[in-house]
């Protein structure tokens, strides 16, 4: 499981030219799943995501988490985070979870996050999406299980 987190002042998902989801101050989170991923990894990474110090405090230090700032999350499934790029010039999807596995894991990850934090919006699993964002900082983190 890989999650790419970007601190944003705004982010949105469009599908077929229509806005599907959007947030203001918060994080845009791209998530990709591997066949070996488990619900234990989902629990561990969701806790890390919600509690990791991403936002600046009053002194300008990166000292505050999503939970502490009550920030929004835009969660977007992205299979290409799990592809192998080690060999050749063409992406290999053999290291990514199957569509059905990925969908189950994405739903579980979303549900687990919602148990701890209500301000979550999502992209649409399997859809062709256009993502708009204003990255702040820029601040970007990659978590890998």
N, CA, C and O atoms as a GROMACS GRO file, in nm:
protein
  580
    1UNK      N    1   0.086  -0.117   0.000
    1UNK     CA    2   0.000   0.000   0.000
    1UNK      C    3   0.090   0.123   0.000
    1UNK      O    4   0.186   0.131   0.076
    2UNK      N    5   0.058   0.216  -0.086
    2UNK     CA    6   0.131   0.341  -0.093
    2UNK      C    7   0.032   0.456  -0.088
    2UNK      O    8  -0.072   0.453  -0.154
    3UNK      N    9   0.066   0.557  -0.009
    3UNK     CA   10  -0.016   0.678  -0.010
    3UNK      C   11   0.075   0.799  -0.029
    3UNK      O   12   0.178   0.814   0.038
    4UNK      N   13   0.035   0.883  -0.121
    4UNK     CA   14   0.105   1.007  -0.151
    4UNK      C   15   0.017   1.120  -0.100
    4UNK      O   16  -0.098   1.135  -0.143
    5UNK      N   17   0.073   1.200  -0.008
    5UNK     CA   18  -0.004   1.304   0.060
    5UNK      C   19   0.050   1.440   0.019
    5UNK      O   20   0.170   1.465   0.027
    6UNK      N   21  -0.039   1.528  -0.023
    6UNK     CA   22   0.000   1.664  -0.057
    6UNK      C   23  -0.085   1.762   0.025
    6UNK      O   24  -0.208   1.756   0.024
    7UNK      N   25  -0.016   1.852   0.095
    7UNK     CA   26  -0.088   1.956   0.169
    7UNK      C   27  -0.138   2.058   0.068
    7UNK      O   28  -0.062   2.108  -0.015
    8UNK      N   29  -0.268   2.089   0.074
    8UNK     CA   30  -0.329   2.175  -0.026
    8UNK      C   31  -0.414   2.285   0.038
    8UNK      O   32  -0.464   2.272   0.150
    9UNK      N   33  -0.428   2.395  -0.037
    9UNK     CA   34  -0.524   2.497   0.003
    9UNK      C   35  -0.659   2.472  -0.065
    9UNK      O   36  -0.762   2.523  -0.023
   10UNK      N   37  -0.654   2.390  -0.173
   10UNK     CA   38  -0.778   2.343  -0.235
   10UNK      C   39  -0.742   2.228  -0.329
   10UNK      O   40  -0.631   2.220  -0.381
   11UNK      N   41  -0.838   2.139  -0.348
   11UNK     CA   42  -0.822   2.027  -0.440
   11UNK      C   43  -0.960   1.981  -0.486
   11UNK      O   44  -1.058   1.995  -0.414
   12UNK      N   45  -0.964   1.926  -0.607
   12UNK     CA   46  -1.093   1.880  -0.660
   12UNK      C   47  -1.074   1.764  -0.756
   12UNK      O   48  -0.966   1.743  -0.812
   13UNK      N   49  -1.182   1.690  -0.774
   13UNK     CA   50  -1.188   1.580  -0.869
   13UNK      C   51  -1.299   1.611  -0.968
   13UNK      O   52  -1.412   1.643  -0.929
   14UNK      N   53  -1.267   1.601  -1.096
   14UNK     CA   54  -1.368   1.614  -1.201
   14UNK      C   55  -1.378   1.483  -1.276
   14UNK      O   56  -1.277   1.418  -1.302
   15UNK      N   57  -1.500   1.444  -1.310
   15UNK     CA   58  -1.525   1.326  -1.391
   15UNK      C   59  -1.616   1.370  -1.505
   15UNK      O   60  -1.725   1.422  -1.483
   16UNK      N   61  -1.570   1.346  -1.627
   16UNK     CA   62  -1.644   1.386  -1.747
   16UNK      C   63  -1.682   1.534  -1.744
   16UNK      O   64  -1.794   1.570  -1.780
   17UNK      N   65  -1.587   1.618  -1.701
   17UNK     CA   66  -1.608   1.762  -1.702
   17UNK      C   67  -1.692   1.818  -1.589
   17UNK      O   68  -1.717   1.939  -1.586
   18UNK      N   69  -1.737   1.733  -1.496
   18UNK     CA   70  -1.819   1.779  -1.384
   18UNK      C   71  -1.747   1.753  -1.253
   18UNK      O   72  -1.689   1.646  -1.233
   19UNK      N   73  -1.751   1.852  -1.163
   19UNK     CA   74  -1.687   1.835  -1.033
   19UNK      C   75  -1.758   1.725  -0.954
   19UNK      O   76  -1.880   1.728  -0.937
   20UNK      N   77  -1.679   1.630  -0.907
   20UNK     CA   78  -1.731   1.518  -0.830
   20UNK      C   79  -1.712   1.540  -0.681
   20UNK      O   80  -1.801   1.510  -0.601
   21UNK      N   81  -1.594   1.592  -0.643
   21UNK     CA   82  -1.560   1.618  -0.502
   21UNK      C   83  -1.463   1.733  -0.496
   21UNK      O   84  -1.388   1.758  -0.590
   22UNK      N   85  -1.465   1.805  -0.384
   22UNK     CA   86  -1.366   1.911  -0.364
   22UNK      C   87  -1.348   1.937  -0.216
   22UNK      O   88  -1.437   1.912  -0.134
   23UNK      N   89  -1.230   1.990  -0.184
   23UNK     CA   90  -1.201   2.031  -0.047
   23UNK      C   91  -1.132   2.167  -0.052
   23UNK      O   92  -1.085   2.212  -0.156
   24UNK      N   93  -1.128   2.230   0.064
   24UNK     CA   94  -1.048   2.352   0.079
   24UNK      C   95  -0.922   2.311   0.155
   24UNK      O   96  -0.856   2.215   0.115
   25UNK      N   97  -0.887   2.380   0.260
   25UNK     CA   98  -0.764   2.353   0.335
   25UNK      C   99  -0.760   2.208   0.383
   25UNK      O  100  -0.851   2.162   0.451
   26UNK      N  101  -0.654   2.136   0.346
   26UNK     CA  102  -0.641   1.998   0.391
   26UNK      C  103  -0.534   1.923   0.316
   26UNK      O  104  -0.428   1.978   0.286
   27UNK      N  105  -0.563   1.796   0.286
   27UNK     CA  106  -0.468   1.712   0.214
   27UNK      C  107  -0.536   1.637   0.101
   27UNK      O  108  -0.649   1.590   0.114
   28UNK      N  109  -0.464   1.628  -0.010
   28UNK     CA  110  -0.503   1.542  -0.120
   28UNK      C  111  -0.422   1.414  -0.102
   28UNK      O  112  -0.299   1.419  -0.094
   29UNK      N  113  -0.489   1.301  -0.096
   29UNK     CA  114  -0.424   1.173  -0.070
   29UNK      C  115  -0.451   1.078  -0.186
   29UNK      O  116  -0.565   1.039  -0.211
   30UNK      N  117  -0.344   1.041  -0.257
   30UNK     CA  118  -0.353   0.939  -0.360
   30UNK      C  119  -0.318   0.806  -0.293
   30UNK      O  120  -0.222   0.799  -0.217
   31UNK      N  121  -0.395   0.701  -0.322
   31UNK     CA  122  -0.368   0.571  -0.260
   31UNK      C  123  -0.367   0.461  -0.365
   31UNK      O  124  -0.455   0.454  -0.451
   32UNK      N  125  -0.265   0.375  -0.356
   32UNK     CA  126  -0.253   0.259  -0.444
   32UNK      C  127  -0.234   0.133  -0.360
   32UNK      O  128  -0.169   0.137  -0.256
   33UNK      N  129  -0.291   0.024  -0.406
   33UNK     CA  130  -0.288  -0.101  -0.329
   33UNK      C  131  -0.211  -0.209  -0.402
   33UNK      O  132  -0.216  -0.218  -0.525
   34UNK      N  133  -0.141  -0.290  -0.324
   34UNK     CA  134  -0.066  -0.404  -0.374
   34UNK      C  135  -0.142  -0.532  -0.337
   34UNK      O  136  -0.222  -0.530  -0.244
   35UNK      N  137  -0.118  -0.643  -0.409
   35UNK     CA  138  -0.190  -0.767  -0.378
   35UNK      C  139  -0.169  -0.816  -0.235
   35UNK      O  140  -0.256  -0.882  -0.178
   36UNK      N  141  -0.055  -0.786  -0.177
   36UNK     CA  142  -0.023  -0.835  -0.042
   36UNK      C  143  -0.083  -0.748   0.069
   36UNK      O  144  -0.071  -0.783   0.187
   37UNK      N  145  -0.148  -0.637   0.034
   37UNK     CA  146  -0.200  -0.547   0.137
   37UNK      C  147  -0.311  -0.612   0.218
   37UNK      O  148  -0.388  -0.693   0.169
   38UNK      N  149  -0.315  -0.574   0.345
   38UNK     CA  150  -0.411  -0.633   0.438
   38UNK      C  151  -0.484  -0.523   0.514
   38UNK      O  152  -0.448  -0.405   0.506
   39UNK      N  153  -0.586  -0.563   0.588
   39UNK     CA  154  -0.660  -0.468   0.669
   39UNK      C  155  -0.573  -0.414   0.783
   39UNK      O  156  -0.595  -0.303   0.829
   40UNK      N  157  -0.474  -0.491   0.828
   40UNK     CA  158  -0.380  -0.443   0.930
   40UNK      C  159  -0.299  -0.326   0.877
   40UNK      O  160  -0.275  -0.229   0.949
   41UNK      N  161  -0.256  -0.335   0.752
   41UNK     CA  162  -0.181  -0.224   0.691
   41UNK      C  163  -0.271  -0.101   0.674
   41UNK      O  164  -0.225   0.012   0.693
   42UNK      N  165  -0.395  -0.123   0.640
   42UNK     CA  166  -0.491  -0.013   0.629
   42UNK      C  167  -0.504   0.058   0.762
   42UNK      O  168  -0.500   0.181   0.768
   43UNK      N  169  -0.520  -0.018   0.869
   43UNK     CA  170  -0.533   0.042   1.003
   43UNK      C  171  -0.408   0.121   1.039
   43UNK      O  172  -0.417   0.233   1.090
   44UNK      N  173  -0.291   0.063   1.014
   44UNK     CA  174  -0.165   0.128   1.050
   44UNK      C  175  -0.144   0.257   0.971
   44UNK      O  176  -0.111   0.361   1.028
   45UNK      N  177  -0.164   0.252   0.839
   45UNK     CA  178  -0.141   0.370   0.758
   45UNK      C  179  -0.249   0.477   0.776
   45UNK      O  180  -0.221   0.596   0.763
   46UNK      N  181  -0.372   0.437   0.806
   46UNK     CA  182  -0.475   0.537   0.830
   46UNK      C  183  -0.446   0.613   0.960
   46UNK      O  184  -0.465   0.734   0.967
   47UNK      N  185  -0.398   0.542   1.062
   47UNK     CA  186  -0.360   0.607   1.188
   47UNK      C  187  -0.243   0.703   1.164
   47UNK      O  188  -0.242   0.815   1.214
   48UNK      N  189  -0.146   0.657   1.086
   48UNK     CA  190  -0.030   0.742   1.056
   48UNK      C  191  -0.073   0.866   0.978
   48UNK      O  192  -0.030   0.977   1.010
   49UNK      N  193  -0.158   0.848   0.876
   49UNK     CA  194  -0.206   0.960   0.796
   49UNK      C  195  -0.275   1.064   0.884
   49UNK      O  196  -0.245   1.183   0.873
   50UNK      N  197  -0.364   1.022   0.969
   50UNK     CA  198  -0.442   1.115   1.050
   50UNK      C  199  -0.359   1.186   1.156
   50UNK      O  200  -0.394   1.297   1.198
   51UNK      N  201  -0.250   1.124   1.201
   51UNK     CA  202  -0.172   1.179   1.312
   51UNK      C  203  -0.035   1.234   1.273
   51UNK      O  204   0.034   1.291   1.357
   52UNK      N  205   0.004   1.219   1.147
   52UNK     CA  206   0.134   1.266   1.101
   52UNK      C  207   0.135   1.419   1.099
   52UNK      O  208   0.035   1.482   1.063
   53UNK      N  209   0.246   1.477   1.138
   53UNK     CA  210   0.258   1.624   1.144
   53UNK      C  211   0.278   1.678   1.002
   53UNK      O  212   0.384   1.662   0.942
   54UNK      N  213   0.174   1.743   0.950
   54UNK     CA  214   0.170   1.792   0.812
   54UNK      C  215   0.153   1.944   0.806
   54UNK      O  216   0.202   2.008   0.714
   55UNK      N  217   0.085   2.000   0.905
   55UNK     CA  218   0.049   2.142   0.903
   55UNK      C  219   0.135   2.224   0.999
   55UNK      O  220   0.186   2.173   1.099
   56UNK      N  221   0.149   2.351   0.965
   56UNK     CA  222   0.231   2.441   1.046
   56UNK      C  223   0.152   2.494   1.166
   56UNK      O  224   0.032   2.516   1.158
   57UNK      N  225   0.225   2.514   1.276
   57UNK     CA  226   0.166   2.574   1.395
   57UNK      C  227   0.179   2.726   1.385
   57UNK      O  228   0.220   2.778   1.281
   58UNK      N  229   0.146   2.797   1.490
   58UNK     CA  230   0.152   2.942   1.491
   58UNK      C  231   0.291   2.999   1.474
   58UNK      O  232   0.307   3.116   1.441
   59UNK      N  233   0.394   2.916   1.496
   59UNK     CA  234   0.533   2.960   1.482
   59UNK      C  235   0.593   2.919   1.348
   59UNK      O  236   0.712   2.939   1.324
   60UNK      N  237   0.510   2.862   1.260
   60UNK     CA  238   0.558   2.822   1.128
   60UNK      C  239   0.627   2.686   1.125
   60UNK      O  240   0.683   2.649   1.022
   61UNK      N  241   0.625   2.613   1.233
   61UNK     CA  242   0.685   2.479   1.241
   61UNK      C  243   0.582   2.375   1.199
   61UNK      O  244   0.465   2.385   1.236
   62UNK      N  245   0.625   2.276   1.123
   62UNK     CA  246   0.534   2.166   1.084
   62UNK      C  247   0.517   2.078   1.207
   62UNK      O  248   0.599   1.990   1.235
   63UNK      N  249   0.408   2.104   1.280
   63UNK     CA  250   0.388   2.046   1.412
   63UNK      C  251   0.246   1.994   1.436
   63UNK      O  252   0.217   1.945   1.545
   64UNK      N  253   0.158   2.005   1.336
   64UNK     CA  254   0.018   1.971   1.360
   64UNK      C  255  -0.032   1.868   1.259
   64UNK      O  256   0.010   1.866   1.143
   65UNK      N  257  -0.121   1.783   1.306
   65UNK     CA  258  -0.176   1.674   1.224
   65UNK      C  259  -0.312   1.711   1.166
   65UNK      O  260  -0.368   1.816   1.195
   66UNK      N  261  -0.363   1.622   1.083
   66UNK     CA  262  -0.498   1.636   1.028
   66UNK      C  263  -0.600   1.642   1.141
   66UNK      O  264  -0.690   1.725   1.141
   67UNK      N  265  -0.585   1.553   1.238
   67UNK     CA  266  -0.677   1.548   1.353
   67UNK      C  267  -0.670   1.679   1.432
   67UNK      O  268  -0.774   1.736   1.467
   68UNK      N  269  -0.549   1.727   1.460
   68UNK     CA  270  -0.532   1.847   1.541
   68UNK      C  271  -0.585   1.972   1.471
   68UNK      O  272  -0.631   2.065   1.538
   69UNK      N  273  -0.580   1.976   1.340
   69UNK     CA  274  -0.628   2.093   1.265
   69UNK      C  275  -0.769   2.076   1.211
   69UNK      O  276  -0.828   2.169   1.156
   70UNK      N  277  -0.824   1.956   1.226
   70UNK     CA  278  -0.957   1.922   1.173
   70UNK      C  279  -0.966   1.953   1.023
   70UNK      O  280  -1.065   2.007   0.975
   71UNK      N  281  -0.860   1.916   0.952
   71UNK     CA  282  -0.849   1.944   0.809
   71UNK      C  283  -0.926   1.843   0.726
   71UNK      O  284  -0.956   1.732   0.770
   72UNK      N  285  -0.957   1.884   0.604
   72UNK     CA  286  -1.028   1.797   0.510
   72UNK      C  287  -0.931   1.703   0.439
   72UNK      O  288  -0.812   1.733   0.425
   73UNK      N  289  -0.984   1.590   0.394
   73UNK     CA  290  -0.908   1.493   0.316
   73UNK      C  291  -0.985   1.465   0.187
   73UNK      O  292  -1.105   1.440   0.189
   74UNK      N  293  -0.912   1.472   0.075
   74UNK     CA  294  -0.966   1.426  -0.053
   74UNK      C  295  -0.888   1.301  -0.089
   74UNK      O  296  -0.770   1.309  -0.122
   75UNK      N  297  -0.952   1.186  -0.083
   75UNK     CA  298  -0.890   1.055  -0.103
   75UNK      C  299  -0.917   1.008  -0.246
   75UNK      O  300  -1.032   0.994  -0.287
   76UNK      N  301  -0.809   0.983  -0.320
   76UNK     CA  302  -0.821   0.948  -0.461
   76UNK      C  303  -0.749   0.816  -0.489
   76UNK      O  304  -0.628   0.806  -0.465
   77UNK      N  305  -0.819   0.715  -0.540
   77UNK     CA  306  -0.752   0.590  -0.576
   77UNK      C  307  -0.663   0.612  -0.697
   77UNK      O  308  -0.703   0.676  -0.794
   78UNK      N  309  -0.540   0.558  -0.690
   78UNK     CA  310  -0.446   0.574  -0.801
   78UNK      C  311  -0.363   0.447  -0.817
   78UNK      O  312  -0.263   0.428  -0.747
   79UNK      N  313  -0.404   0.362  -0.909
   79UNK     CA  314  -0.339   0.233  -0.931
   79UNK      C  315  -0.193   0.250  -0.972
   79UNK      O  316  -0.110   0.164  -0.942
   80UNK      N  317  -0.159   0.359  -1.038
   80UNK     CA  318  -0.022   0.375  -1.088
   80UNK      C  319   0.080   0.392  -0.975
   80UNK      O  320   0.200   0.382  -1.000
   81UNK      N  321   0.036   0.417  -0.852
   81UNK     CA  322   0.131   0.419  -0.740
   81UNK      C  323   0.190   0.280  -0.715
   81UNK      O  324   0.298   0.269  -0.658
   82UNK      N  325   0.120   0.177  -0.756
   82UNK     CA  326   0.164   0.040  -0.728
   82UNK      C  327   0.230  -0.029  -0.846
   82UNK      O  328   0.264  -0.147  -0.836
   83UNK      N  329   0.250   0.040  -0.956
   83UNK     CA  330   0.313  -0.026  -1.070
   83UNK      C  331   0.464  -0.038  -1.048
   83UNK      O  332   0.522   0.035  -0.968
   84UNK      N  333   0.524  -0.129  -1.120
   84UNK     CA  334   0.669  -0.146  -1.116
   84UNK      C  335   0.731  -0.065  -1.229
   84UNK      O  336   0.689  -0.075  -1.344
   85UNK      N  337   0.832   0.015  -1.194
   85UNK     CA  338   0.903   0.096  -1.293
   85UNK      C  339   1.050   0.057  -1.300
   85UNK      O  340   1.130   0.129  -1.361
   86UNK      N  341   1.086  -0.055  -1.240
   86UNK     CA  342   1.227  -0.095  -1.232
   86UNK      C  343   1.285  -0.138  -1.366
   86UNK      O  344   1.403  -0.112  -1.393
   87UNK      N  345   1.205  -0.201  -1.449
   87UNK     CA  346   1.256  -0.253  -1.577
   87UNK      C  347   1.179  -0.192  -1.693
   87UNK      O  348   1.060  -0.167  -1.683
   88UNK      N  349   1.249  -0.171  -1.801
   88UNK     CA  350   1.186  -0.131  -1.926
   88UNK      C  351   1.130   0.010  -1.926
   88UNK      O  352   1.157   0.090  -1.836
   89UNK      N  353   1.052   0.037  -2.028
   89UNK     CA  354   0.996   0.170  -2.048
   89UNK      C  355   0.843   0.169  -2.050
   89UNK      O  356   0.781   0.268  -2.089
   90UNK      N  357   0.784   0.058  -2.011
   90UNK     CA  358   0.638   0.047  -2.008
   90UNK      C  359   0.596   0.008  -1.867
   90UNK      O  360   0.658  -0.080  -1.807
   91UNK      N  361   0.492   0.069  -1.812
   91UNK     CA  362   0.449   0.034  -1.677
   91UNK      C  363   0.400  -0.110  -1.668
   91UNK      O  364   0.333  -0.160  -1.758
   92UNK      N  365   0.435  -0.175  -1.558
   92UNK     CA  366   0.387  -0.310  -1.532
   92UNK      C  367   0.290  -0.306  -1.416
   92UNK      O  368   0.325  -0.265  -1.305
   93UNK      N  369   0.168  -0.349  -1.441
   93UNK     CA  370   0.064  -0.346  -1.339
   93UNK      C  371   0.059  -0.476  -1.257
   93UNK      O  372  -0.032  -0.493  -1.175
   94UNK      N  373   0.154  -0.566  -1.277
   94UNK     CA  374   0.152  -0.694  -1.207
   94UNK      C  375   0.176  -0.679  -1.057
   94UNK      O  376   0.146  -0.771  -0.980
   95UNK      N  377   0.229  -0.566  -1.013
   95UNK     CA  378   0.253  -0.544  -0.870
   95UNK      C  379   0.136  -0.473  -0.802
   95UNK      O  380   0.140  -0.451  -0.682
   96UNK      N  381   0.034  -0.438  -0.878
   96UNK     CA  382  -0.084  -0.371  -0.823
   96UNK      C  383  -0.192  -0.473  -0.791
   96UNK      O  384  -0.200  -0.579  -0.853
   97UNK      N  385  -0.274  -0.440  -0.693
   97UNK     CA  386  -0.389  -0.525  -0.660
   97UNK      C  387  -0.484  -0.529  -0.780
   97UNK      O  388  -0.490  -0.433  -0.857
   98UNK      N  389  -0.555  -0.638  -0.796
   98UNK     CA  390  -0.655  -0.647  -0.903
   98UNK      C  391  -0.763  -0.541  -0.879
   98UNK      O  392  -0.774  -0.485  -0.770
   99UNK      N  393  -0.841  -0.516  -0.981
   99UNK     CA  394  -0.949  -0.417  -0.970
   99UNK      C  395  -1.040  -0.450  -0.852
   99UNK      O  396  -1.071  -0.363  -0.771
  100UNK      N  397  -1.084  -0.576  -0.842
  100UNK     CA  398  -1.176  -0.614  -0.735
  100UNK      C  399  -1.112  -0.602  -0.597
  100UNK      O  400  -1.174  -0.551  -0.504
  101UNK      N  401  -0.987  -0.648  -0.583
  101UNK     CA  402  -0.915  -0.635  -0.455
  101UNK      C  403  -0.896  -0.488  -0.419
  101UNK      O  404  -0.919  -0.448  -0.306
  102UNK      N  405  -0.853  -0.409  -0.518
  102UNK     CA  406  -0.830  -0.266  -0.495
  102UNK      C  407  -0.955  -0.195  -0.450
  102UNK      O  408  -0.950  -0.110  -0.360
  103UNK      N  409  -1.068  -0.228  -0.511
  103UNK     CA  410  -1.195  -0.165  -0.474
  103UNK      C  411  -1.231  -0.198  -0.329
  103UNK      O  412  -1.271  -0.109  -0.254
  104UNK      N  413  -1.217  -0.324  -0.291
  104UNK     CA  414  -1.245  -0.365  -0.153
  104UNK      C  415  -1.154  -0.290  -0.055
  104UNK      O  416  -1.201  -0.238   0.046
  105UNK      N  417  -1.024  -0.284  -0.086
  105UNK     CA  418  -0.928  -0.217   0.001
  105UNK      C  419  -0.955  -0.066   0.008
  105UNK      O  420  -0.943  -0.007   0.115
  106UNK      N  421  -0.990  -0.006  -0.104
  106UNK     CA  422  -1.020   0.138  -0.104
  106UNK      C  423  -1.142   0.167  -0.017
  106UNK      O  424  -1.142   0.262   0.061
  107UNK      N  425  -1.246   0.086  -0.030
  107UNK     CA  426  -1.366   0.105   0.053
  107UNK      C  427  -1.333   0.086   0.201
  107UNK      O  428  -1.381   0.162   0.286
  108UNK      N  429  -1.251  -0.014   0.232
  108UNK     CA  430  -1.212  -0.039   0.370
  108UNK      C  431  -1.128   0.077   0.425
  108UNK      O  432  -1.149   0.120   0.538
  109UNK      N  433  -1.034   0.126   0.346
  109UNK     CA  434  -0.949   0.238   0.388
  109UNK      C  435  -1.035   0.361   0.414
  109UNK      O  436  -1.018   0.428   0.516
  110UNK      N  437  -1.128   0.391   0.324
  110UNK     CA  438  -1.218   0.505   0.340
  110UNK      C  439  -1.302   0.489   0.467
  110UNK      O  440  -1.315   0.583   0.546
  111UNK      N  441  -1.360   0.372   0.486
  111UNK     CA  442  -1.444   0.347   0.604
  111UNK      C  443  -1.363   0.360   0.733
  111UNK      O  444  -1.411   0.416   0.831
  112UNK      N  445  -1.242   0.308   0.732
  112UNK     CA  446  -1.158   0.314   0.852
  112UNK      C  447  -1.123   0.460   0.885
  112UNK      O  448  -1.125   0.499   1.001
  113UNK      N  449  -1.092   0.540   0.784
  113UNK     CA  450  -1.063   0.681   0.808
  113UNK      C  451  -1.186   0.753   0.862
  113UNK      O  452  -1.176   0.836   0.952
  114UNK      N  453  -1.303   0.722   0.806
  114UNK     CA  454  -1.426   0.787   0.849
  114UNK      C  455  -1.463   0.755   0.994
  114UNK      O  456  -1.534   0.833   1.058
  115UNK      N  457  -1.416   0.644   1.046
  115UNK     CA  458  -1.440   0.610   1.187
  115UNK      C  459  -1.370   0.710   1.279
  115UNK      O  460  -1.417   0.735   1.391
  116UNK      N  461  -1.260   0.767   1.233
  116UNK     CA  462  -1.180   0.858   1.315
  116UNK      C  463  -1.194   1.005   1.276
  116UNK      O  464  -1.164   1.093   1.356
  117UNK      N  465  -1.239   1.031   1.152
  117UNK     CA  466  -1.239   1.169   1.101
  117UNK      C  467  -1.351   1.184   0.998
  117UNK      O  468  -1.359   1.108   0.902
  118UNK      N  469  -1.437   1.281   1.020
  118UNK     CA  470  -1.557   1.295   0.935
  118UNK      C  471  -1.534   1.372   0.805
  118UNK      O  472  -1.614   1.361   0.712
  119UNK      N  473  -1.428   1.451   0.797
  119UNK     CA  474  -1.410   1.541   0.682
  119UNK      C  475  -1.334   1.472   0.569
  119UNK      O  476  -1.222   1.511   0.535
  120UNK      N  477  -1.397   1.370   0.511
  120UNK     CA  478  -1.333   1.295   0.403
  120UNK      C  479  -1.424   1.292   0.282
  120UNK      O  480  -1.543   1.261   0.291
  121UNK      N  481  -1.365   1.326   0.168
  121UNK     CA  482  -1.433   1.313   0.040
  121UNK      C  483  -1.346   1.224  -0.047
  121UNK      O  484  -1.226   1.210  -0.021
  122UNK      N  485  -1.404   1.163  -0.149
  122UNK     CA  486  -1.328   1.069  -0.230
  122UNK      C  487  -1.346   1.092  -0.380
  122UNK      O  488  -1.443   1.153  -0.425
  123UNK      N  489  -1.249   1.041  -0.454
  123UNK     CA  490  -1.264   1.025  -0.596
  123UNK      C  491  -1.344   0.898  -0.620
  123UNK      O  492  -1.395   0.838  -0.525
  124UNK      N  493  -1.354   0.857  -0.745
  124UNK     CA  494  -1.434   0.739  -0.780
  124UNK      C  495  -1.340   0.629  -0.828
  124UNK      O  496  -1.266   0.648  -0.926
  125UNK      N  497  -1.343   0.516  -0.762
  125UNK     CA  498  -1.256   0.405  -0.796
  125UNK      C  499  -1.283   0.359  -0.939
  125UNK      O  500  -1.397   0.333  -0.976
  126UNK      N  501  -1.177   0.348  -1.017
  126UNK     CA  502  -1.186   0.300  -1.154
  126UNK      C  503  -1.226   0.404  -1.258
  126UNK      O  504  -1.226   0.375  -1.377
  127UNK      N  505  -1.259   0.524  -1.214
  127UNK     CA  506  -1.301   0.629  -1.307
  127UNK      C  507  -1.181   0.703  -1.364
  127UNK      O  508  -1.075   0.707  -1.301
  128UNK      N  509  -1.198   0.760  -1.480
  128UNK     CA  510  -1.100   0.851  -1.538
  128UNK      C  511  -1.128   0.988  -1.475
  128UNK      O  512  -1.232   1.048  -1.499
  129UNK      N  513  -1.032   1.035  -1.393
  129UNK     CA  514  -1.053   1.157  -1.316
  129UNK      C  515  -0.953   1.264  -1.357
  129UNK      O  516  -0.840   1.234  -1.396
  130UNK      N  517  -0.995   1.388  -1.347
  130UNK     CA  518  -0.905   1.502  -1.359
  130UNK      C  519  -0.894   1.563  -1.220
  130UNK      O  520  -0.995   1.594  -1.156
  131UNK      N  521  -0.770   1.580  -1.174
  131UNK     CA  522  -0.745   1.630  -1.040
  131UNK      C  523  -0.690   1.772  -1.048
  131UNK      O  524  -0.596   1.799  -1.122
  132UNK      N  525  -0.750   1.862  -0.972
  132UNK     CA  526  -0.700   1.998  -0.960
  132UNK      C  527  -0.653   2.020  -0.818
  132UNK      O  528  -0.718   1.975  -0.724
  133UNK      N  529  -0.540   2.090  -0.801
  133UNK     CA  530  -0.492   2.115  -0.667
  133UNK      C  531  -0.400   2.236  -0.663
  133UNK      O  532  -0.337   2.273  -0.762
  134UNK      N  533  -0.395   2.296  -0.545
  134UNK     CA  534  -0.295   2.397  -0.515
  134UNK      C  535  -0.217   2.340  -0.397
  134UNK      O  536  -0.265   2.338  -0.284
  135UNK      N  537  -0.094   2.295  -0.426
  135UNK     CA  538  -0.008   2.236  -0.325
  135UNK      C  539   0.053   2.348  -0.243
  135UNK      O  540   0.107   2.444  -0.298
  136UNK      N  541   0.044   2.338  -0.112
  136UNK     CA  542   0.098   2.440  -0.022
  136UNK      C  543   0.231   2.394   0.034
  136UNK      O  544   0.244   2.280   0.080
  137UNK      N  545   0.329   2.479   0.031
  137UNK     CA  546   0.461   2.451   0.087
  137UNK      C  547   0.571   2.459  -0.018
  137UNK      O  548   0.650   2.553  -0.009
  138UNK      N  549   0.584   2.372  -0.113
  138UNK     CA  550   0.505   2.249  -0.130
  138UNK      C  551   0.540   2.144  -0.025
  138UNK      O  552   0.657   2.126   0.011
  139UNK      N  553   0.439   2.078   0.024
  139UNK     CA  554   0.455   1.971   0.122
  139UNK      C  555   0.396   1.845   0.062
  139UNK      O  556   0.276   1.839   0.034
  140UNK      N  557   0.480   1.743   0.043
  140UNK     CA  558   0.438   1.614  -0.011
  140UNK      C  559   0.510   1.503   0.065
  140UNK      O  560   0.631   1.510   0.085
  141UNK      N  561   0.434   1.402   0.106
  141UNK     CA  562   0.491   1.286   0.176
  141UNK      C  563   0.446   1.159   0.106
  141UNK      O  564   0.334   1.151   0.055
  142UNK      N  565   0.535   1.058   0.102
  142UNK     CA  566   0.502   0.926   0.049
  142UNK      C  567   0.515   0.826   0.160
  142UNK      O  568   0.622   0.811   0.219
  143UNK      N  569   0.404   0.755   0.191
  143UNK     CA  570   0.406   0.646   0.290
  143UNK      C  571   0.393   0.516   0.214
  143UNK      O  572   0.311   0.503   0.124
  144UNK      N  573   0.475   0.420   0.252
  144UNK     CA  574   0.478   0.289   0.188
  144UNK      C  575   0.468   0.184   0.297
  144UNK      O  576   0.541   0.191   0.397
  145UNK      N  577   0.379   0.087   0.280
  145UNK     CA  578   0.365  -0.016   0.386
  145UNK      C  579   0.476  -0.118   0.378
  145UNK      O  580   0.480  -0.211   0.459
   0.00000   0.00000   0.00000
